[in-house]
Amino acid sequence: MSLDTAPSLDLRTEILRLKKERNAVILAHNYQDQAIQEIADFVGDSLGLAYKAKDTDAEVIVFCGVHFMAETAKIVNPGRIVVLPDKDAGCSLEQSCPAPALEAYLKKHSDKNYYVIAYINCSGGVKALSDCICTSGNAVKIVNATPADRNILFVPDANLGSWVMEQTGRPMELWQGACYVHVEFTRDSILRIREQYPDAPVVAHPECPFAVRLLADEVCSTEKMVHYCREHPAKQFIIATESGMLHRLRRECPGKEFIPGPTEHCACADCRYMKLNTMEKLYRCLRDLQPRVEMEESIRQRAEKPILRMLEISK
């Protein structure tokens, strides 16, 4: 019987065996399926996971997420083997801002003297063209620290960028990219679920549209969602982000109920790219050490600089 059809317990056992054999660490993003989150060594956001890997003696990093996340892990861990269970696990935000398009735009508008702040949800090529990286959790701090005499170009998420402008009052030019999952949340879909659970706070990711953010009781990153829900006295929460986040919230906030925020078309929001990773692919990834993430060293070095700048500002 092949492992593709073996019972899940056998598959889990084989993954753990290979992990030990390969001296590997398994990292899972908050948006991964429950089975992958439960077998991972660490679950969190993309940047936090990349740096978790640096604290281990693992020779192999298995990143269960999307391509830009595994690429970020490679940027900050150049001496490690980094693999991704499915090479086609992309990201609509990464795709919305190709590095050649950004480079051409910066050349065309060189007179603007842009300070480029790139949301971490972008390619290594875009990171290499940027002055500083940010996450949804530290974007406000990064923007507040930007030199006052520089024009800011914020790429690639326009929704996150507009939310940061609301928080800081700092004008920025916004690249018109978006997460296809978060833009499926609408004012009407959130109003409908609030009618069913009138006492449940709405917690929304800043990648959501403005109308959804206006309705939310809290707008924050996935990491801050955990802290907010743990400390808040409410017993029910409506979560407006990708459905995988509910697994982590239920695990870390026992005794509380987490209701998936519906989109206009379905009862919860699933990222088709995140869900490309499966336990079967994770097994094959460990077995074959493929697909492997590689980067040209000159680009990797340029991409690492704005990440290090972000970390310095965020201390």
C-alpha positions in Angstrom: 0.0 0.0 0.0 1.5 3.4 -1.0 1.7 6.2 1.5 -0.6 8.3 -0.8 -3.5 5.9 0.3 -2.2 4.8 3.7 -4.1 5.7 6.9 -3.4 9.2 8.2 -1.7 7.7 11.3 0.9 5.9 9.2 1.5 9.0 7.2 2.0 11.1 10.3 4.4 8.4 11.6 6.4 8.4 8.4 6.6 12.3 8.4 8.0 12.3 11.9 10.5 9.5 11.1 11.8 11.4 8.1 11.9 14.7 10.0 14.3 13.1 12.5 16.3 11.4 9.8 16.7 14.6 7.8 17.3 16.7 10.9 14.5 18.9 9.7 12.2 21.5 11.2 8.6 21.8 10.0 7.1 25.3 10.0 3.4 25.8 9.4 1.7 29.1 8.7 -1.4 30.0 10.6 -3.5 29.4 7.4 -2.5 25.8 7.0 -4.9 22.9 7.5 -5.3 21.5 11.0 -3.4 18.2 10.4 -0.3 20.2 9.2 -0.5 22.7 12.1 -0.7 19.8 14.5 2.4 18.0 13.2 4.5 21.2 12.8 7.2 22.2 15.2 6.2 25.8 15.0 3.0 27.6 13.9 2.9 31.3 13.2 3.2 34.1 10.7 5.7 34.1 7.9 8.5 36.2 9.3 8.2 34.8 12.8 8.6 31.3 11.4 11.6 32.2 9.3 13.4 33.4 12.4 12.2 30.4 14.5 14.2 28.3 12.1 17.4 30.2 13.0 17.0 29.1 16.6 17.2 25.4 15.7 20.0 23.2 14.7 18.0 21.8 11.8 19.7 21.3 8.5 16.4 21.3 6.5 13.6 23.8 6.8 10.2 22.5 5.5 7.9 25.5 5.1 4.3 24.7 4.9 2.9 27.9 3.5 3.2 29.7 0.2 6.3 30.4 -1.9 7.2 33.9 -0.7 7.3 32.6 2.9 9.7 29.7 2.0 11.7 32.3 0.1 11.9 34.6 3.1 13.1 31.7 5.2 15.9 31.1 2.6 16.8 34.8 2.7 17.5 34.7 6.4 18.8 31.1 6.4 21.1 30.9 3.4 23.0 27.9 4.6 20.0 25.7 5.1 18.0 23.6 2.7 14.6 25.1 2.3 11.7 23.1 0.8 8.1 23.7 0.1 5.5 20.9 -0.2 3.9 22.3 -3.3 5.8 24.5 -5.7 2.6 26.0 -7.1 1.6 27.4 -3.7 1.7 31.1 -4.8 0.0 34.3 -3.5 -2.2 36.8 -5.2 -0.3 39.6 -3.4 3.0 38.4 -4.7 1.6 38.0 -8.2 0.2 41.6 -8.1 3.6 43.2 -7.9 6.2 41.5 -10.1 9.8 42.8 -9.5 10.3 43.9 -13.1 7.1 46.0 -12.9 8.2 47.7 -9.7 11.7 48.3 -11.0 10.2 50.0 -14.1 7.9 52.1 -12.0 10.7 53.3 -9.8 12.8 54.2 -12.8 10.0 56.1 -14.4 9.3 58.0 -11.3 12.9 58.5 -10.1 12.2 62.1 -9.4 9.8 61.1 -6.5 12.7 59.7 -4.5 10.5 57.0 -3.1 11.2 55.2 0.1 9.8 51.8 -0.7 8.1 49.9 2.1 7.2 46.3 1.0 4.7 44.2 2.9 6.4 40.8 3.5 3.9 39.2 1.2 6.1 39.8 -1.9 8.8 38.1 -3.8 12.5 38.2 -3.0 13.0 40.3 -6.1 10.6 43.0 -4.7 12.3 42.8 -1.3 15.6 43.5 -3.0 14.2 46.7 -4.5 12.8 47.9 -1.2 14.1 50.1 1.6 12.3 48.4 4.4 10.0 45.4 4.8 7.0 45.3 7.1 4.4 42.9 8.4 0.8 43.6 9.3 1.9 43.6 12.9 4.6 46.2 12.6 3.6 48.3 9.5 2.5 51.3 11.6 5.8 51.4 13.4 7.8 51.1 10.2 5.9 53.9 8.5 6.2 56.2 11.5 10.0 55.6 11.4 10.3 56.5 7.8 12.3 59.8 7.1 9.8 62.7 6.9 11.4 64.1 3.7 10.8 60.9 1.7 7.8 60.0 -0.4 6.5 56.6 0.5 5.6 53.9 -2.0 3.8 51.1 -0.2 3.7 47.7 -2.0 1.8 45.5 -2.7 -1.3 45.5 -0.5 -3.5 48.6 -1.0 -5.9 47.6 1.8 -3.1 47.2 4.4 -1.6 50.4 3.1 -4.8 52.4 3.5 -5.3 51.1 7.0 -1.7 52.1 7.9 -2.4 55.6 6.6 -5.5 55.8 8.8 -3.4 54.9 11.8 -0.4 57.2 11.1 -1.8 60.1 9.1 1.2 59.6 6.8 0.4 60.0 3.1 1.6 57.1 0.9 1.3 56.1 -2.6 -0.3 52.6 -2.7 0.4 49.8 -5.2 -2.9 48.4 -6.2 -2.5 44.8 -5.1 -4.8 42.8 -2.9 -5.2 39.4 -1.2 -8.0 37.7 -3.2 -9.2 36.0 0.0 -9.6 39.0 2.2 -11.3 41.1 -0.4 -14.1 38.5 -0.5 -15.2 39.7 2.9 -17.9 42.4 2.4 -19.9 44.8 4.5 -23.0 42.8 3.9 -21.5 39.5 4.7 -20.2 40.8 8.0 -23.5 42.5 8.9 -25.3 39.2 8.3 -23.1 37.2 10.7 -23.3 40.0 13.3 -27.0 39.6 13.3 -26.6 36.0 14.2 -24.0 36.7 16.9 -24.7 40.2 18.1 -22.4 39.9 21.2 -19.4 38.5 19.4 -16.6 40.9 18.6 -15.5 41.0 15.0 -11.8 40.6 14.6 -10.5 41.4 11.1 -7.2 41.3 9.3 -6.0 44.7 7.8 -5.9 43.1 4.4 -9.7 43.3 4.5 -11.5 46.1 2.6 -12.2 49.5 4.3 -16.0 48.7 4.8 -15.1 45.5 6.7 -12.5 47.2 8.8 -15.1 49.9 9.8 -17.4 47.2 11.2 -14.6 45.4 13.1 -14.1 45.7 16.8 -10.4 45.0 16.3 -8.2 45.1 13.2 -4.9 43.3 13.7 -2.4 40.8 12.4 -2.8 37.1 12.9 -0.4 37.0 15.8 -2.2 39.8 17.6 -5.5 38.0 17.0 -4.4 35.3 19.4 -3.5 37.8 22.2 -6.7 39.9 21.6 -9.0 36.9 21.8 -7.2 35.4 24.8 -7.4 38.6 26.8 -10.9 39.7 25.8 -13.7 38.6 28.1 -16.1 37.6 25.3 -16.7 33.8 24.7 -17.5 34.1 21.0 -15.5 35.9 18.2 -16.2 36.4 14.5 -12.9 36.0 12.7 -12.5 37.8 9.3 -9.4 36.1 7.9 -8.4 32.9 6.2 -10.1 29.9 7.8 -6.9 28.1 8.9 -6.4 30.7 11.6 -9.4 29.3 13.5 -7.4 26.1 14.3 -4.7 28.0 16.1 -7.2 30.2 17.9 -9.2 27.2 19.2 -6.0 25.5 20.4 -4.6 28.6 22.1 -7.8 30.0 23.5 -9.7 27.0 24.9 -13.2 27.5 26.1 -13.9 30.2 23.5 -15.9 29.8 20.2 -14.5 31.1 17.0 -16.9 31.8 14.1 -15.5 32.1 10.6 -16.4 35.4 9.0 -18.4 34.5 5.9 -17.6 36.0 2.5 -20.2 37.0 -0.1 -20.1 33.6 -1.7 -19.3 31.0 1.1 -19.4 30.3 4.8 -15.7 30.8 5.3 -12.6 32.0 3.5 -10.2 29.4 2.2 -7.0 30.3 0.4 -6.6 27.9 -2.6 -2.8 28.4 -2.5 -2.4 27.6 1.2 -4.6 24.5 0.8 -2.4 23.1 -1.9 -0.1 21.8 0.9 -1.2 18.4 2.2 0.1 15.7 4.5 1.0 13.6 1.5 2.9 16.4 -0.2 4.7 17.1 3.1 5.8 13.5 3.3 7.1 13.5 -0.3 8.8 16.8 0.4 10.8 15.4 3.3 11.5 12.2 1.4 12.8 13.9 -1.7 13.9 17.2 -0.4 12.0 18.8 -3.3 10.7 21.2 -4.4 13.7 23.2 -3.2 13.8 27.0 -2.8 16.9 28.6 -4.3 17.9 32.2 -4.8 20.7 34.1 -6.6 23.0 35.2 -3.9 23.2 38.8 -5.0 19.4 39.1 -4.8 19.3 37.3 -1.5 21.8 39.7 0.0 19.9 42.8 -1.3 16.6 41.3 0.0 18.0 40.6 3.4 19.0 44.3 4.0 15.5 45.7 4.2 14.4 42.8 6.4 17.3 43.5 8.9 16.3 47.2 8.7 12.8 46.3 9.7 14.0 44.2 12.6 16.2 47.0 13.9 13.3 49.5 13.8 11.0 46.9 15.4 13.2 46.3 18.5 
